[in-house]
Amino acid sequence: MAVTKIWTIKDSLQRVLDYAANPDKTEYDALAQTLHYAENDAKTKLNESAQLIPSA
């Protein structure tokens, strides 16, 4: 499950970006896999016969 959060930046922007770009601190592979899945029309595009049903 992905978790996102908006940070209040109290440090220099460059240090925050360096932290986010550090592979030991963030998991880019999981994000890349999620984006790849979302871009796949076969997985995410509704066909003409699709019906959206609300969950109970």
PQR file with spaces between the fields and no chain letter, atoms N, CA, C, O and H, PARSE charges and radii, in Angstrom:
ATOM       1  N    MET     1       0.847   -1.165    0.000 -0.4000 1.5000
ATOM       2  CA   MET     1       0.000    0.000    0.000 -0.0000 2.0000
ATOM       3  C    MET     1       0.898    1.236    0.000  0.5500 1.7000
ATOM       4  O    MET     1       1.842    1.337    0.784 -0.5500 1.4000
ATOM       5  N    ALA     2       0.592    2.149   -0.872 -0.4000 1.5000
ATOM       6  CA   ALA     2       1.374    3.374   -0.950 -0.0000 2.0000
ATOM       7  C    ALA     2       0.891    4.371    0.102  0.5500 1.7000
ATOM       8  O    ALA     2      -0.303    4.473    0.385 -0.5500 1.4000
ATOM       9  H    ALA     2      -0.175    2.067   -1.509  0.4000 1.0000
ATOM      10  N    VAL     3       1.822    5.083    0.656 -0.4000 1.5000
ATOM      11  CA   VAL     3       1.499    6.124    1.625 -0.0000 2.0000
ATOM      12  C    VAL     3       2.152    7.409    1.155  0.5500 1.7000
ATOM      13  O    VAL     3       3.342    7.433    0.839 -0.5500 1.4000
ATOM      14  H    VAL     3       2.792    5.000    0.427  0.4000 1.0000
ATOM      15  N    THR     4       1.378    8.465    1.112 -0.4000 1.5000
ATOM      16  CA   THR     4       1.934    9.758    0.722 -0.0000 2.0000
ATOM      17  C    THR     4       1.675   10.760    1.834  0.5500 1.7000
ATOM      18  O    THR     4       0.755   10.598    2.636 -0.5500 1.4000
ATOM      19  H    THR     4       0.412    8.445    1.369  0.4000 1.0000
ATOM      20  N    LYS     5       2.489   11.782    1.867 -0.4000 1.5000
ATOM      21  CA   LYS     5       2.346   12.807    2.881 -0.0000 2.0000
ATOM      22  C    LYS     5       2.939   14.097    2.340  0.5500 1.7000
ATOM      23  O    LYS     5       3.970   14.076    1.666 -0.5500 1.4000
ATOM      24  H    LYS     5       3.236   11.913    1.215  0.4000 1.0000
ATOM      25  N    ILE     6       2.304   15.197    2.628 -0.4000 1.5000
ATOM      26  CA   ILE     6       2.848   16.501    2.255 -0.0000 2.0000
ATOM      27  C    ILE     6       3.709   16.971    3.408  0.5500 1.7000
ATOM      28  O    ILE     6       3.253   17.053    4.549 -0.5500 1.4000
ATOM      29  H    ILE     6       1.467   15.213    3.175  0.4000 1.0000
ATOM      30  N    TRP     7       4.955   17.277    3.101 -0.4000 1.5000
ATOM      31  CA   TRP     7       5.894   17.720    4.126 -0.0000 2.0000
ATOM      32  C    TRP     7       5.947   19.234    4.183  0.5500 1.7000
ATOM      33  O    TRP     7       5.876   19.907    3.155 -0.5500 1.4000
ATOM      34  H    TRP     7       5.325   17.210    2.174  0.4000 1.0000
ATOM      35  N    THR     8       6.070   19.761    5.379 -0.4000 1.5000
ATOM      36  CA   THR     8       6.429   21.159    5.554 -0.0000 2.0000
ATOM      37  C    THR     8       7.951   21.186    5.509  0.5500 1.7000
ATOM      38  O    THR     8       8.610   20.546    6.329 -0.5500 1.4000
ATOM      39  H    THR     8       6.127   19.214    6.214  0.4000 1.0000
ATOM      40  N    ILE     9       8.509   21.922    4.558 -0.4000 1.5000
ATOM      41  CA   ILE     9       9.964   21.947    4.398 -0.0000 2.0000
ATOM      42  C    ILE     9      10.538   22.998    5.332  0.5500 1.7000
ATOM      43  O    ILE     9      10.280   24.193    5.185 -0.5500 1.4000
ATOM      44  H    ILE     9       7.974   22.442    3.892  0.4000 1.0000
ATOM      45  N    LYS    10      11.328   22.526    6.303 -0.4000 1.5000
ATOM      46  CA   LYS    10      11.968   23.422    7.270 -0.0000 2.0000
ATOM      47  C    LYS    10      13.469   23.439    7.060  0.5500 1.7000
ATOM      48  O    LYS    10      14.209   23.990    7.875 -0.5500 1.4000
ATOM      49  H    LYS    10      11.537   21.556    6.422  0.4000 1.0000
ATOM      50  N    ASP    11      13.914   22.847    5.986 -0.4000 1.5000
ATOM      51  CA   ASP    11      15.328   22.730    5.670 -0.0000 2.0000
ATOM      52  C    ASP    11      15.515   23.270    4.249  0.5500 1.7000
ATOM      53  O    ASP    11      14.566   23.746    3.627 -0.5500 1.4000
ATOM      54  H    ASP    11      13.313   22.400    5.324  0.4000 1.0000
ATOM      55  N    SER    12      16.723   23.190    3.758 -0.4000 1.5000
ATOM      56  CA   SER    12      16.935   23.643    2.387 -0.0000 2.0000
ATOM      57  C    SER    12      16.266   22.664    1.432  0.5500 1.7000
ATOM      58  O    SER    12      16.257   21.457    1.676 -0.5500 1.4000
ATOM      59  H    SER    12      17.493   22.803    4.264  0.4000 1.0000
ATOM      60  N    LEU    13      15.720   23.174    0.374 -0.4000 1.5000
ATOM      61  CA   LEU    13      15.048   22.343   -0.605 -0.0000 2.0000
ATOM      62  C    LEU    13      16.001   21.302   -1.186  0.5500 1.7000
ATOM      63  O    LEU    13      15.590   20.170   -1.440 -0.5500 1.4000
ATOM      64  H    LEU    13      15.727   24.154    0.177  0.4000 1.0000
ATOM      65  N    GLN    14      17.246   21.660   -1.398 -0.4000 1.5000
ATOM      66  CA   GLN    14      18.214   20.716   -1.964 -0.0000 2.0000
ATOM      67  C    GLN    14      18.420   19.511   -1.045  0.5500 1.7000
ATOM      68  O    GLN    14      18.520   18.382   -1.525 -0.5500 1.4000
ATOM      69  H    GLN    14      17.579   22.580   -1.191  0.4000 1.0000
ATOM      70  N    ARG    15      18.484   19.734    0.249 -0.4000 1.5000
ATOM      71  CA   ARG    15      18.648   18.603    1.175 -0.0000 2.0000
ATOM      72  C    ARG    15      17.434   17.691    1.154  0.5500 1.7000
ATOM      73  O    ARG    15      17.571   16.471    1.239 -0.5500 1.4000
ATOM      74  H    ARG    15      18.403   20.651    0.639  0.4000 1.0000
ATOM      75  N    VAL    16      16.250   18.271    1.042 -0.4000 1.5000
ATOM      76  CA   VAL    16      15.033   17.468    0.969 -0.0000 2.0000
ATOM      77  C    VAL    16      15.028   16.641   -0.311  0.5500 1.7000
ATOM      78  O    VAL    16      14.685   15.459   -0.282 -0.5500 1.4000
ATOM      79  H    VAL    16      16.138   19.263    0.973  0.4000 1.0000
ATOM      80  N    LEU    17      15.402   17.246   -1.427 -0.4000 1.5000
ATOM      81  CA   LEU    17      15.463   16.519   -2.697 -0.0000 2.0000
ATOM      82  C    LEU    17      16.521   15.426   -2.667  0.5500 1.7000
ATOM      83  O    LEU    17      16.306   14.338   -3.200 -0.5500 1.4000
ATOM      84  H    LEU    17      15.681   18.206   -1.450  0.4000 1.0000
ATOM      85  N    ASP    18      17.657   15.708   -2.050 -0.4000 1.5000
ATOM      86  CA   ASP    18      18.706   14.702   -1.913 -0.0000 2.0000
ATOM      87  C    ASP    18      18.200   13.511   -1.101  0.5500 1.7000
ATOM      88  O    ASP    18      18.491   12.362   -1.435 -0.5500 1.4000
ATOM      89  H    ASP    18      17.832   16.592   -1.617  0.4000 1.0000
ATOM      90  N    TYR    19      17.445   13.782   -0.038 -0.4000 1.5000
ATOM      91  CA   TYR    19      16.882   12.715    0.786 -0.0000 2.0000
ATOM      92  C    TYR    19      15.917   11.865   -0.041  0.5500 1.7000
ATOM      93  O    TYR    19      15.979   10.636   -0.008 -0.5500 1.4000
ATOM      94  H    TYR    19      17.209   14.715    0.233  0.4000 1.0000
ATOM      95  N    ALA    20      15.030   12.524   -0.780 -0.4000 1.5000
ATOM      96  CA   ALA    20      14.043   11.795   -1.571 -0.0000 2.0000
ATOM      97  C    ALA    20      14.688   10.995   -2.697  0.5500 1.7000
ATOM      98  O    ALA    20      14.159    9.960   -3.101 -0.5500 1.4000
ATOM      99  H    ALA    20      14.980   13.523   -0.807  0.4000 1.0000
ATOM     100  N    ALA    21      15.818   11.460   -3.203 -0.4000 1.5000
ATOM     101  CA   ALA    21      16.507   10.765   -4.292 -0.0000 2.0000
ATOM     102  C    ALA    21      17.397    9.632   -3.788  0.5500 1.7000
ATOM     103  O    ALA    21      17.925    8.865   -4.593 -0.5500 1.4000
ATOM     104  H    ALA    21      16.249   12.300   -2.875  0.4000 1.0000
ATOM     105  N    ASN    22      17.572    9.512   -2.486 -0.4000 1.5000
ATOM     106  CA   ASN    22      18.418    8.481   -1.904 -0.0000 2.0000
ATOM     107  C    ASN    22      17.689    7.136   -1.953  0.5500 1.7000
ATOM     108  O    ASN    22      16.657    6.982   -1.299 -0.5500 1.4000
ATOM     109  H    ASN    22      17.143   10.135   -1.832  0.4000 1.0000
ATOM     110  N    PRO    23      18.197    6.159   -2.709 -0.5600 1.5000
ATOM     111  CA   PRO    23      17.495    4.878   -2.818  0.2800 2.0000
ATOM     112  C    PRO    23      17.402    4.113   -1.500  0.5500 1.7000
ATOM     113  O    PRO    23      16.561    3.224   -1.365 -0.5500 1.4000
ATOM     114  N    ASP    24      18.244    4.441   -0.535 -0.4000 1.5000
ATOM     115  CA   ASP    24      18.146    3.799    0.778 -0.0000 2.0000
ATOM     116  C    ASP    24      16.956    4.329    1.579  0.5500 1.7000
ATOM     117  O    ASP    24      16.508    3.691    2.531 -0.5500 1.4000
ATOM     118  H    ASP    24      18.927    5.163   -0.645  0.4000 1.0000
ATOM     119  N    LYS    25      16.451    5.493    1.190 -0.4000 1.5000
ATOM     120  CA   LYS    25      15.355    6.125    1.923 -0.0000 2.0000
ATOM     121  C    LYS    25      14.008    5.952    1.227  0.5500 1.7000
ATOM     122  O    LYS    25      12.968    5.983    1.884 -0.5500 1.4000
ATOM     123  H    LYS    25      16.814    6.012    0.417  0.4000 1.0000
ATOM     124  N    THR    26      14.013    5.775   -0.071 -0.4000 1.5000
ATOM     125  CA   THR    26      12.761    5.685   -0.825 -0.0000 2.0000
ATOM     126  C    THR    26      12.808    4.482   -1.753  0.5500 1.7000
ATOM     127  O    THR    26      13.888    4.013   -2.111 -0.5500 1.4000
ATOM     128  H    THR    26      14.858    5.750   -0.605  0.4000 1.0000
ATOM     129  N    GLU    27      11.650    3.986   -2.142 -0.4000 1.5000
ATOM     130  CA   GLU    27      11.554    2.824   -2.997 -0.0000 2.0000
ATOM     131  C    GLU    27      11.011    3.230   -4.362  0.5500 1.7000
ATOM     132  O    GLU    27       9.801    3.215   -4.588 -0.5500 1.4000
ATOM     133  H    GLU    27      10.772    4.368   -1.851  0.4000 1.0000
ATOM     134  N    TYR    28      11.916    3.593   -5.268 -0.4000 1.5000
ATOM     135  CA   TYR    28      11.504    4.006   -6.600 -0.0000 2.0000
ATOM     136  C    TYR    28      10.979    2.823   -7.410  0.5500 1.7000
ATOM     137  O    TYR    28      10.114    2.999   -8.268 -0.5500 1.4000
ATOM     138  H    TYR    28      12.898    3.605   -5.084  0.4000 1.0000
ATOM     139  N    ASP    29      11.489    1.625   -7.149 -0.4000 1.5000
ATOM     140  CA   ASP    29      11.076    0.467   -7.924 -0.0000 2.0000
ATOM     141  C    ASP    29       9.579    0.221   -7.768  0.5500 1.7000
ATOM     142  O    ASP    29       8.893   -0.037   -8.757 -0.5500 1.4000
ATOM     143  H    ASP    29      12.191    1.482   -6.452  0.4000 1.0000
ATOM     144  N    ALA    30       9.069    0.297   -6.560 -0.4000 1.5000
ATOM     145  CA   ALA    30       7.639    0.086   -6.329 -0.0000 2.0000
ATOM     146  C    ALA    30       6.823    1.168   -7.027  0.5500 1.7000
ATOM     147  O    ALA    30       5.773    0.877   -7.601 -0.5500 1.4000
ATOM     148  H    ALA    30       9.626    0.507   -5.757  0.4000 1.0000
ATOM     149  N    LEU    31       7.291    2.401   -6.983 -0.4000 1.5000
ATOM     150  CA   LEU    31       6.593    3.493   -7.660 -0.0000 2.0000
ATOM     151  C    LEU    31       6.605    3.270   -9.165  0.5500 1.7000
ATOM     152  O    LEU    31       5.583    3.452   -9.826 -0.5500 1.4000
ATOM     153  H    LEU    31       8.143    2.637   -6.516  0.4000 1.0000
ATOM     154  N    ALA    32       7.741    2.880   -9.708 -0.4000 1.5000
ATOM     155  CA   ALA    32       7.843    2.636  -11.144 -0.0000 2.0000
ATOM     156  C    ALA    32       6.902    1.511  -11.560  0.5500 1.7000
ATOM     157  O    ALA    32       6.252    1.611  -12.601 -0.5500 1.4000
ATOM     158  H    ALA    32       8.572    2.732   -9.171  0.4000 1.0000
ATOM     159  N    GLN    33       6.817    0.445  -10.770 -0.4000 1.5000
ATOM     160  CA   GLN    33       5.912   -0.659  -11.090 -0.0000 2.0000
ATOM     161  C    GLN    33       4.450   -0.202  -11.054  0.5500 1.7000
ATOM     162  O    GLN    33       3.654   -0.609  -11.900 -0.5500 1.4000
ATOM     163  H    GLN    33       7.345    0.364   -9.924  0.4000 1.0000
ATOM     164  N    THR    34       4.101    0.628  -10.093 -0.4000 1.5000
ATOM     165  CA   THR    34       2.737    1.123   -9.980 -0.0000 2.0000
ATOM     166  C    THR    34       2.378    1.999  -11.172  0.5500 1.7000
ATOM     167  O    THR    34       1.292    1.869  -11.735 -0.5500 1.4000
ATOM     168  H    THR    34       4.747    0.959   -9.406  0.4000 1.0000
ATOM     169  N    LEU    35       3.284    2.889  -11.557 -0.4000 1.5000
ATOM     170  CA   LEU    35       3.027    3.752  -12.708 -0.0000 2.0000
ATOM     171  C    LEU    35       2.934    2.943  -13.993  0.5500 1.7000
ATOM     172  O    LEU    35       2.092    3.230  -14.844 -0.5500 1.4000
ATOM     173  H    LEU    35       4.167    2.995  -11.100  0.4000 1.0000
ATOM     174  N    HIS    36       3.787    1.937  -14.141 -0.4000 1.5000
ATOM     175  CA   HIS    36       3.744    1.080  -15.316 -0.0000 2.0000
ATOM     176  C    HIS    36       2.388    0.368  -15.397  0.5500 1.7000
ATOM     177  O    HIS    36       1.805    0.276  -16.478 -0.5500 1.4000
ATOM     178  H    HIS    36       4.471    1.704  -13.449  0.4000 1.0000
ATOM     179  N    TYR    37       1.891   -0.127  -14.283 -0.4000 1.5000
ATOM     180  CA   TYR    37       0.584   -0.799  -14.241 -0.0000 2.0000
ATOM     181  C    TYR    37      -0.521    0.181  -14.625  0.5500 1.7000
ATOM     182  O    TYR    37      -1.396   -0.152  -15.424 -0.5500 1.4000
ATOM     183  H    TYR    37       2.364   -0.052  -13.405  0.4000 1.0000
ATOM     184  N    ALA    38      -0.487    1.375  -14.066 -0.4000 1.5000
ATOM     185  CA   ALA    38      -1.538    2.364  -14.331 -0.0000 2.0000
ATOM     186  C    ALA    38      -1.544    2.814  -15.791  0.5500 1.7000
ATOM     187  O    ALA    38      -2.592    3.185  -16.319 -0.5500 1.4000
ATOM     188  H    ALA    38       0.224    1.645  -13.416  0.4000 1.0000
ATOM     189  N    GLU    39      -0.390    2.784  -16.441 -0.4000 1.5000
ATOM     190  CA   GLU    39      -0.308    3.183  -17.847 -0.0000 2.0000
ATOM     191  C    GLU    39      -0.785    2.083  -18.793  0.5500 1.7000
ATOM     192  O    GLU    39      -1.003    2.346  -19.976 -0.5500 1.4000
ATOM     193  H    GLU    39       0.462    2.482  -16.012  0.4000 1.0000
ATOM     194  N    ASN    40      -0.949    0.862  -18.299 -0.4000 1.5000
ATOM     195  CA   ASN    40      -1.334   -0.271  -19.129 -0.0000 2.0000
ATOM     196  C    ASN    40      -2.851   -0.241  -19.355  0.5500 1.7000
ATOM     197  O    ASN    40      -3.623   -0.543  -18.445 -0.5500 1.4000
ATOM     198  H    ASN    40      -0.772    0.648  -17.338  0.4000 1.0000
ATOM     199  N    ASP    41      -3.276    0.126  -20.581 -0.4000 1.5000
ATOM     200  CA   ASP    41      -4.704    0.226  -20.877 -0.0000 2.0000
ATOM     201  C    ASP    41      -5.441   -1.093  -20.672  0.5500 1.7000
ATOM     202  O    ASP    41      -6.615   -1.093  -20.300 -0.5500 1.4000
ATOM     203  H    ASP    41      -2.649    0.372  -21.320  0.4000 1.0000
ATOM     204  N    ALA    42      -4.772   -2.208  -20.909 -0.4000 1.5000
ATOM     205  CA   ALA    42      -5.421   -3.504  -20.722 -0.0000 2.0000
ATOM     206  C    ALA    42      -5.796   -3.727  -19.262  0.5500 1.7000
ATOM     207  O    ALA    42      -6.717   -4.490  -18.970 -0.5500 1.4000
ATOM     208  H    ALA    42      -3.819   -2.208  -21.212  0.4000 1.0000
ATOM     209  N    LYS    43      -5.093   -3.073  -18.345 -0.4000 1.5000
ATOM     210  CA   LYS    43      -5.364   -3.244  -16.915 -0.0000 2.0000
ATOM     211  C    LYS    43      -6.308   -2.179  -16.365  0.5500 1.7000
ATOM     212  O    LYS    43      -7.055   -2.441  -15.422 -0.5500 1.4000
ATOM     213  H    LYS    43      -4.345   -2.454  -18.582  0.4000 1.0000
ATOM     214  N    THR    44      -6.280   -0.989  -16.943 -0.4000 1.5000
ATOM     215  CA   THR    44      -6.979    0.133  -16.306 -0.0000 2.0000
ATOM     216  C    THR    44      -8.065    0.782  -17.155  0.5500 1.7000
ATOM     217  O    THR    44      -8.843    1.580  -16.632 -0.5500 1.4000
ATOM     218  H    THR    44      -5.673   -0.776  -17.708  0.4000 1.0000
ATOM     219  N    LYS    45      -8.143    0.469  -18.442 -0.4000 1.5000
ATOM     220  CA   LYS    45      -9.133    1.110  -19.294 -0.0000 2.0000
ATOM     221  C    LYS    45     -10.433    0.317  -19.268  0.5500 1.7000
ATOM     222  O    LYS    45     -10.420   -0.909  -19.385 -0.5500 1.4000
ATOM     223  H    LYS    45      -7.511   -0.179  -18.866  0.4000 1.0000
ATOM     224  N    LEU    46     -11.553    1.015  -19.115 -0.4000 1.5000
ATOM     225  CA   LEU    46     -12.849    0.349  -19.095 -0.0000 2.0000
ATOM     226  C    LEU    46     -13.273    0.030  -20.525  0.5500 1.7000
ATOM     227  O    LEU    46     -13.134    0.864  -21.420 -0.5500 1.4000
ATOM     228  H    LEU    46     -11.564    2.010  -19.020  0.4000 1.0000
ATOM     229  N    ASN    47     -13.781   -1.160  -20.733 -0.4000 1.5000
ATOM     230  CA   ASN    47     -14.310   -1.484  -22.054 -0.0000 2.0000
ATOM     231  C    ASN    47     -15.777   -1.079  -22.113  0.5500 1.7000
ATOM     232  O    ASN    47     -16.350   -0.659  -21.108 -0.5500 1.4000
ATOM     233  H    ASN    47     -13.894   -1.838  -20.006  0.4000 1.0000
ATOM     234  N    GLU    48     -16.381   -1.205  -23.284 -0.4000 1.5000
ATOM     235  CA   GLU    48     -17.758   -0.731  -23.475 -0.0000 2.0000
ATOM     236  C    GLU    48     -18.765   -1.479  -22.610  0.5500 1.7000
ATOM     237  O    GLU    48     -19.803   -0.918  -22.258 -0.5500 1.4000
ATOM     238  H    GLU    48     -15.915   -1.546  -24.101  0.4000 1.0000
ATOM     239  N    SER    49     -18.488   -2.716  -22.263 -0.4000 1.5000
ATOM     240  CA   SER    49     -19.467   -3.486  -21.496 -0.0000 2.0000
ATOM     241  C    SER    49     -19.205   -3.432  -19.977  0.5500 1.7000
ATOM     242  O    SER    49     -19.920   -4.074  -19.207 -0.5500 1.4000
ATOM     243  H    SER    49     -17.645   -3.172  -22.549  0.4000 1.0000
ATOM     244  N    ALA    50     -18.215   -2.694  -19.558 -0.4000 1.5000
ATOM     245  CA   ALA    50     -17.892   -2.633  -18.136 -0.0000 2.0000
ATOM     246  C    ALA    50     -18.977   -1.884  -17.361  0.5500 1.7000
ATOM     247  O    ALA    50     -19.537   -0.896  -17.836 -0.5500 1.4000
ATOM     248  H    ALA    50     -17.634   -2.172  -20.183  0.4000 1.0000
ATOM     249  N    GLN    51     -19.253   -2.375  -16.173 -0.4000 1.5000
ATOM     250  CA   GLN    51     -20.190   -1.727  -15.284 -0.0000 2.0000
ATOM     251  C    GLN    51     -19.505   -1.491  -13.957  0.5500 1.7000
ATOM     252  O    GLN    51     -18.893   -2.398  -13.393 -0.5500 1.4000
ATOM     253  H    GLN    51     -18.799   -3.178  -15.787  0.4000 1.0000
ATOM     254  N    LEU    52     -19.608   -0.280  -13.462 -0.4000 1.5000
ATOM     255  CA   LEU    52     -19.030    0.049  -12.168 -0.0000 2.0000
ATOM     256  C    LEU    52     -20.080   -0.195  -11.101  0.5500 1.7000
ATOM     257  O    LEU    52     -21.188    0.336  -11.176 -0.5500 1.4000
ATOM     258  H    LEU    52     -20.106    0.457  -13.919  0.4000 1.0000
ATOM     259  N    ILE    53     -19.732   -0.996  -10.111 -0.4000 1.5000
ATOM     260  CA   ILE    53     -20.679   -1.360   -9.057 -0.0000 2.0000
ATOM     261  C    ILE    53     -20.091   -0.892   -7.727  0.5500 1.7000
ATOM     262  O    ILE    53     -18.964   -1.256   -7.391 -0.5500 1.4000
ATOM     263  H    ILE    53     -18.831   -1.427  -10.050  0.4000 1.0000
ATOM     264  N    PRO    54     -20.834   -0.097   -6.972 -0.5600 1.5000
ATOM     265  CA   PRO    54     -20.316    0.377   -5.680  0.2800 2.0000
ATOM     266  C    PRO    54     -20.150   -0.783   -4.705  0.5500 1.7000
ATOM     267  O    PRO    54     -20.926   -1.738   -4.715 -0.5500 1.4000
ATOM     268  N    SER    55     -19.128   -0.680   -3.866 -0.4000 1.5000
ATOM     269  CA   SER    55     -18.912   -1.721   -2.857 -0.0000 2.0000
ATOM     270  C    SER    55     -19.886   -1.529   -1.705  0.5500 1.7000
ATOM     271  O    SER    55     -20.347   -0.418   -1.441 -0.5500 1.4000
ATOM     272  H    SER    55     -18.498    0.096   -3.857  0.4000 1.0000
ATOM     273  N    ALA    56     -20.182   -2.595   -1.043 -0.4000 1.5000
ATOM     274  CA   ALA    56     -21.161   -2.550    0.057 -0.0000 2.0000
ATOM     275  C    ALA    56     -20.520   -2.044    1.316  0.5500 1.7000
ATOM     276  O    ALA    56     -21.185   -1.937    2.347 -0.5500 1.4000
ATOM     277  H    ALA    56     -19.808   -3.497   -1.258  0.4000 1.0000
